[in-house]
Amino acid sequence: MIDPKAKPSSVLLVEDDNAIATVIIAALEDEGFGIQHCTRISERDAALSSVRFDVMLTDVMLDDGDGLASLDTVHRAAPDMPVIVLSAQNTLDTAVRASEREAYEYFPKPFDLDQLVQTVCQAVGKRGAAPTVPTELGAEGDGLPLVGRSQAMQTVYRMITRVLRNDLTVLITGESGTGKELVAEAIHQLGDRRTGPFVAVNTAAIPADLVESELFGHEKGAFTGAIAQAIGKFEQANGGTLFLDEIGDMPADAQTRLLRALQSGRIRRVGGRQEIAVDVRIIAATNRDLAPMIASGDFREDLFYRLNVVPIELPPLRDRREDIPELAQHFLQKAAEEGLPRRLLSAEALQQLENRNWRGNVRELRNVIFRLALMAREETIDVASVDEIIGDEAAIGAGVAQKGENGFASVLADWLESETPSHGTVYHSALAAFERPLIEYALGQTSGNQLRAAQLLGINRNTLRKRIVELDIVPDRFARPL
C-alpha cells in the first residue's frame, strides 16, 4: 500500500490495448499512483526523457516495435527504474528474454490484477538498485525445450528465470513424465553455467552398491572389479551442472556422502584419501513425496533442506490440458524430423487427445504421438485412427495375458495379418505395439521384480528400468501380496 501522506508514486504504462490499459490504470489509481499512459515506443522514450518515473509497465508487442527488445534504451534513460513486462506471448522464451533484459517481473496475459498491483507496490521500494548488465543467450528461443502456454506452465517459467543468474540448488518435483529433466536442462542451457557440462544421473537406475562410485568415482583396486581409476559424476560436472534424478531412491549411505559433498564442496573417490574440490551446481528431481520418507527415516531431513533451496513443482498434464494441442503439434514435428511420416491431426482427434487421462503425462503423450505418426494410414490422423492405434495396445496386452508366454507368436501373427504394416516399417510398428505388453507380461510373471523380469526378457536390468520409466509402467501394481 502507498502512504497517503507521501508524494504519489508515478507509473509509466506502455500498453496499446485500451481495454487492458483502462483496467490497470483504474486499479493503480485506487492505490494512489499517478499514471502516464502511452501506446508506442516513441511516446515511451519521449516520456522518459522528461519525467522521472518510479516504475514502468510495458507490453511486448507494440504498434511501432518490440517493447521487450528495446529495454536497453529504457535502462540507459532510467537505470534504476524497475520494469514490469506484460505479454500475451506466454512462452519460456518470453520469460527468459524478460529476465535477460533485467525486467523486475514478468506477467503473462491474462494476469491476476491484484498480484500485479502488489508487485508494482513492491517495485516502488526497490528503486535505487541499478540493474546488472544483461548477459545475452544467443539466438532468442534457440533450443528451449519446454512447450506450453498454460497458467500452470507460466509459474514454472517464472521460477526458472529466477534461478538463471545464481547457483542456488533446485529441487524439481512432479509426477513421472512431466518433464523434470527438461526443466533442469533449461536452467543449465539458459543460465550462467551453460558453457560448462551438463551431467545427468538417474540414481534409481544405479545398483545400490555402485551409487557412491558413480557419483564420486573410485581409485584402482577400491573394490572387486575396480581395475582402473574412474572419474565420478561430480568431477565430470565440474564447472557446470549435476542433475540428480530420482533423488528419493538414493540409498541412505550415499545420502550421507552427498550431504557432506554439498556442505563442503569437496568429494573423495571411493578408496581414495585425497579430497577434491568441485564446483558444480546441483539440480535434483523426484516423483516421490519426500515428507513421509523423511518421517520414516528413508530420506535424510538435513539433505532435503540442503536440496530444497528453490522448489519447482511441475504440473501433471491433466492440469494443463490446454497445452495438449501445442504439445501434440510439437511432437508431430519432432517425429517428422526423426524420419517418420509427416502427419496432421484433425480437430476432432486433438479433442480426443485432450480428453484422455494421461497417467504418463507429457512422456506418454510424446510416445502416443510418435506411434500415431508411424502407424496411421492417412496423412491426417482422425478420431478413428486414434481409437484404433491406441486401442491396439490394450487389445494386445489382453491377448498376451490370455494366451501367456507361448501365445506371443500367435498374437503377433494375428496382429501382422490384420495390420499389414507398410514395407520398411514392420519392425518399428511391431515394437511400438508390443513393447509395453511384453514388459508388463514379464513384470506380471515375476511379481514386479525388475531384476527377474530383465532376466526373463534377456535384457540388461538398466535397459529395462529405462524403458519402464519412458513407457510410464508402474512395476508395483504387479507385486503380489505375501
RAGI-V85147 format. One record per run of one state. SS is the DSSP state (alpha for helix, beta for strand, coil for the rest). FROM is the first residue (numbers start at 1). LEN is the number of residues. If there is no record, write none. Layout:
<<SS | FROM | LEN> <SS | FROM | LEN>>
This chain:
<<coil | 1 | 9> <beta | 10 | 5> <coil | 15 | 3> <alpha | 18 | 13> <coil | 31 | 3> <beta | 34 | 5> <coil | 39 | 2> <alpha | 41 | 10> <coil | 51 | 4> <beta | 55 | 5> <coil | 60 | 1> <beta | 61 | 2> <coil | 63 | 2> <beta | 65 | 2> <coil | 67 | 4> <alpha | 71 | 7> <coil | 78 | 4> <beta | 82 | 6> <coil | 88 | 4> <alpha | 92 | 9> <coil | 101 | 4> <beta | 105 | 4> <coil | 109 | 4> <alpha | 113 | 14> <coil | 127 | 24> <alpha | 151 | 12> <coil | 163 | 7> <beta | 170 | 4> <coil | 174 | 6> <alpha | 180 | 11> <coil | 191 | 7> <beta | 198 | 5> <alpha | 203 | 3> <coil | 206 | 2> <alpha | 208 | 9> <coil | 217 | 1> <beta | 218 | 1> <coil | 219 | 11> <beta | 230 | 1> <coil | 231 | 2> <alpha | 233 | 4> <coil | 237 | 4> <beta | 241 | 5> <coil | 246 | 1> <alpha | 247 | 3> <coil | 250 | 2> <alpha | 252 | 13> <coil | 265 | 1> <beta | 266 | 2> <coil | 268 | 2> <beta | 270 | 1> <coil | 271 | 5> <beta | 276 | 2> <coil | 278 | 3> <beta | 281 | 6> <coil | 287 | 3> <alpha | 290 | 7> <coil | 297 | 4> <alpha | 301 | 7> <coil | 308 | 2> <beta | 310 | 4> <coil | 314 | 3> <alpha | 317 | 3> <coil | 320 | 1> <alpha | 321 | 17> <coil | 338 | 6> <beta | 344 | 2> <coil | 346 | 1> <alpha | 347 | 9> <coil | 356 | 5> <alpha | 361 | 15> <coil | 376 | 4> <beta | 380 | 2> <coil | 382 | 1> <alpha | 383 | 21> <coil | 404 | 1> <alpha | 405 | 15> <coil | 420 | 6> <alpha | 426 | 20> <coil | 446 | 4> <alpha | 450 | 8> <coil | 458 | 3> <alpha | 461 | 10> <coil | 471 | 4> <alpha | 475 | 4> <coil | 479 | 4>>
